[in-house]
Amino acid sequence: MSSTLSTDILIAGGGIAGLWLNARLRRLGYSTLLVEHEALGGGQSLKSQGIIHGGTKYALGGSLTGSSEAIADMPRRWREALAGHGELDLAGVHLLCEAHYLWSPGTLAGNLTGFFASKAMRGRVDQVKGEALPAALQDERFRGKVYRLAELVLDVPSLIRRLQVLAGDSLLAGKQVEPLHDAQGELCGLQVDGRPIEARRVVLCAGAGNAGLLARCGLAEPAQQLRALHMVLVKSASLRPLYAHCLGAGTKPRLTITTHPADDGQWVWYLGGHLAEAEGVARDEAAQIKAAQRELAELLPWIDLRDAQWRTLRIDRAEPAQSGLVRPDNAFLTRQGRLLVGWPTKLALAPDLSDRVLASLRAEGIEPSPSHAPRPALPQPALGLAPWQELF
Ligand SMILES: Cc1cc2nc3c(=O)[nH]c(=O)nc-3n(C[C@H](O)[C@H](O)[C@H](O)COP(=O)(O)OP(=O)(O)OC[C@H]3O[C@@H](n4cnc5c(N)ncnc54)[C@H](O)[C@@H]3O)c2cc1C
């Protein structure tokens, strides 16, 4: 059997939640180990659209709720990190777009126009016209209103690569991850491919994998919900970058379009929003592609997609259970003894989840150990691929 390892904090899951937390704890002087059973970012994170929401989309009901206030600070924190002077040094991570746009193909309901002009939204939403419109919307046939949101869109593969670098020697690949108990039967770490790892605290950040890990620990709570999505990808030499939520009749996006670079330099549009939700999930791949083609032909008829290649991707969003499968608005963290369990619920909220872990550690008096024992070379997890890299 491999020798026992010990660490201050042991993290399960190498998506954005685990990697961000790991980098932040290391920077504060904690010794950490992060175990990943497949590939870094390969769960939801690399399949996300990379939008660093500031809450505007969630505030569309017409008021800023407490939860939309909680997310409002995320773009600033990410911007500082991207500039190299935030809580993490993310210099070198690619920004795909400085802003995400909100686009209403009809007339925007009067109460929304008033809301956008309100004091609460000033500086967060600005209307754009003419040459200030995103290039893909600059056509004489374009109708509707476009608002620029103070939200970023990130190239997630470069983010995961940077967090891998910041992880230094703390990463460990392991297929079989089981709880480790002390003589009193208390959780004291994890057993990874048979190797015991003792830790002062264990943090489960394994996305959809949290449910299985909790079950192995004999815990039924916290419960997890999975929200299925059926995303569409379209690749064509004629595509120009577009980062926008297109509003439907209600306040929920009918279509959310982000644009990502394929390995051959062409752009790939990644389509989510209402298209990818319930009715989209019920469609098979061919019907879902047809539905996406209808939406684009109706909304952007000037885009020539005759030579386009189409793919779809099914993926579940893993979150703490809410009544009626509604979306949670905040990062979620709970603690049971030495075990902490979290879901960021959004890529954008990874800093918020790490705040909650730090607050919990500090409340319990868990400070970084003064010295860290040297580590043997450990098996390393591979980097995952984004769907625009993998599917074409
Ligand atoms: C299609 C889509 C689009 C999205 N777009 C956005 C967006 O634009 N903006 C935004 O803010 N959010 C977005 N999200 C949400 C966001 O992607 C997720 O909230 C976030 O990535 C979750 O990160 P995570 O680290 O918790 O989970 P994951 O990224 O799923 O990572 C979990 C990791 O744990 C590993 N793991 C699982 N089980 C085990 C185990 N037993 N042992 C060890 N490791 C294990 C997995 O292999 C995986 O690498 C989107 C989600 C989807 C699905």
The ligand as an SDF file (V2000), in Angstrom:
LIG
                    3D

 53 58  0  0  0  0  0  0  0  0999 V2000
  -23.9300   24.1980  -20.6470 C   0  0  0  0  0  0  0  0  0  0  0  0
  -23.5670   24.9930  -19.4200 C   0  0  0  0  0  0  0  0  0  0  0  0
  -23.3030   26.3470  -19.5410 C   0  0  0  0  0  0  0  0  0  0  0  0
  -22.9540   27.0890  -18.4090 C   0  0  0  0  0  0  0  0  0  0  0  0
  -22.6350   28.4040  -18.5720 N   0  0  0  0  0  0  0  0  0  0  0  0
  -22.2520   29.1260  -17.5030 C   0  0  0  0  0  0  0  0  0  0  0  0
  -21.8430   30.4790  -17.6690 C   0  0  0  0  0  0  0  0  0  0  0  0
  -21.8210   31.0260  -18.7760 O   0  0  0  0  0  0  0  0  0  0  0  0
  -21.4710   31.1800  -16.5560 N   0  0  0  0  0  0  0  0  0  0  0  0
  -21.4830   30.6130  -15.3220 C   0  0  0  0  0  0  0  0  0  0  0  0
  -21.1520   31.3040  -14.3640 O   0  0  0  0  0  0  0  0  0  0  0  0
  -21.8200   29.3110  -15.1360 N   0  0  0  0  0  0  0  0  0  0  0  0
  -22.1980   28.5570  -16.1920 C   0  0  0  0  0  0  0  0  0  0  0  0
  -22.5360   27.2420  -16.0340 N   0  0  0  0  0  0  0  0  0  0  0  0
  -22.4550   26.6280  -14.6990 C   0  0  0  0  0  0  0  0  0  0  0  0
  -21.0170   26.2380  -14.3840 C   0  0  0  0  0  0  0  0  0  0  0  0
  -20.4420   25.5560  -15.4870 O   0  0  0  0  0  0  0  0  0  0  0  0
  -20.9810   25.3360  -13.1620 C   0  0  0  0  0  0  0  0  0  0  0  0
  -21.7030   25.9100  -12.0960 O   0  0  0  0  0  0  0  0  0  0  0  0
  -19.5380   25.1310  -12.6790 C   0  0  0  0  0  0  0  0  0  0  0  0
  -18.6770   24.8120  -13.7650 O   0  0  0  0  0  0  0  0  0  0  0  0
  -19.4940   24.0230  -11.6640 C   0  0  0  0  0  0  0  0  0  0  0  0
  -18.1440   23.8350  -11.3000 O   0  0  0  0  0  0  0  0  0  0  0  0
  -17.7100   22.6340  -10.3460 P   0  0  0  0  0  0  0  0  0  0  0  0
  -16.2730   22.7510  -10.1530 O   0  0  0  0  0  0  0  0  0  0  0  0
  -18.6140   22.6140   -9.1460 O   0  0  0  0  0  0  0  0  0  0  0  0
  -18.1310   21.3240  -11.1550 O   0  0  0  0  0  0  0  0  0  0  0  0
  -17.4530   20.5970  -12.3980 P   0  0  0  0  0  0  0  0  0  0  0  0
  -16.9040   21.5370  -13.3900 O   0  0  0  0  0  0  0  0  0  0  0  0
  -18.4850   19.6250  -12.8780 O   0  0  0  0  0  0  0  0  0  0  0  0
  -16.2170   19.8430  -11.7650 O   0  0  0  0  0  0  0  0  0  0  0  0
  -16.3570   18.7360  -10.9080 C   0  0  0  0  0  0  0  0  0  0  0  0
  -15.1170   17.8800  -11.0460 C   0  0  0  0  0  0  0  0  0  0  0  0
  -15.1650   16.8530  -10.0730 O   0  0  0  0  0  0  0  0  0  0  0  0
  -14.7050   15.6500  -10.6630 C   0  0  0  0  0  0  0  0  0  0  0  0
  -15.2480   14.5280   -9.8970 N   0  0  0  0  0  0  0  0  0  0  0  0
  -16.4980   14.0230   -9.9290 C   0  0  0  0  0  0  0  0  0  0  0  0
  -16.6170   12.9900   -9.0880 N   0  0  0  0  0  0  0  0  0  0  0  0
  -15.4210   12.8410   -8.4950 C   0  0  0  0  0  0  0  0  0  0  0  0
  -14.8990   11.9410   -7.5300 C   0  0  0  0  0  0  0  0  0  0  0  0
  -15.6640   10.9750   -7.0100 N   0  0  0  0  0  0  0  0  0  0  0  0
  -13.6190   12.0780   -7.1420 N   0  0  0  0  0  0  0  0  0  0  0  0
  -12.8290   13.0400   -7.6850 C   0  0  0  0  0  0  0  0  0  0  0  0
  -13.2500   13.9180   -8.6050 N   0  0  0  0  0  0  0  0  0  0  0  0
  -14.5430   13.8120   -9.0010 C   0  0  0  0  0  0  0  0  0  0  0  0
  -15.2200   15.7150  -12.0920 C   0  0  0  0  0  0  0  0  0  0  0  0
  -14.4650   14.8550  -12.9390 O   0  0  0  0  0  0  0  0  0  0  0  0
  -15.0150   17.1970  -12.4070 C   0  0  0  0  0  0  0  0  0  0  0  0
  -13.7400   17.4590  -12.9610 O   0  0  0  0  0  0  0  0  0  0  0  0
  -22.8750   26.4700  -17.1440 C   0  0  0  0  0  0  0  0  0  0  0  0
  -23.1340   25.1010  -17.0310 C   0  0  0  0  0  0  0  0  0  0  0  0
  -23.4570   24.3530  -18.1560 C   0  0  0  0  0  0  0  0  0  0  0  0
  -23.6920   22.8850  -18.0090 C   0  0  0  0  0  0  0  0  0  0  0  0
  1  2  1  0
  2  3  1  0
  2 52  2  0
  3  4  2  0
  4  5  1  0
  4 50  1  0
  5  6  2  0
  6  7  1  0
  6 13  1  0
  7  8  2  0
  7  9  1  0
  9 10  1  0
 10 11  2  0
 10 12  1  0
 12 13  2  0
 13 14  1  0
 14 15  1  0
 14 50  1  0
 15 16  1  0
 16 17  1  0
 16 18  1  0
 18 19  1  0
 18 20  1  0
 20 21  1  0
 20 22  1  0
 22 23  1  0
 23 24  1  0
 24 25  2  0
 24 26  1  0
 24 27  1  0
 27 28  1  0
 28 29  2  0
 28 30  1  0
 28 31  1  0
 31 32  1  0
 32 33  1  0
 33 34  1  0
 33 48  1  0
 34 35  1  0
 35 36  1  0
 35 46  1  0
 36 37  1  0
 36 45  1  0
 37 38  2  0
 38 39  1  0
 39 40  1  0
 39 45  2  0
 40 41  1  0
 40 42  2  0
 42 43  1  0
 43 44  2  0
 44 45  1  0
 46 47  1  0
 46 48  1  0
 48 49  1  0
 50 51  2  0
 51 52  1  0
 52 53  1  0
M  END
$$$$
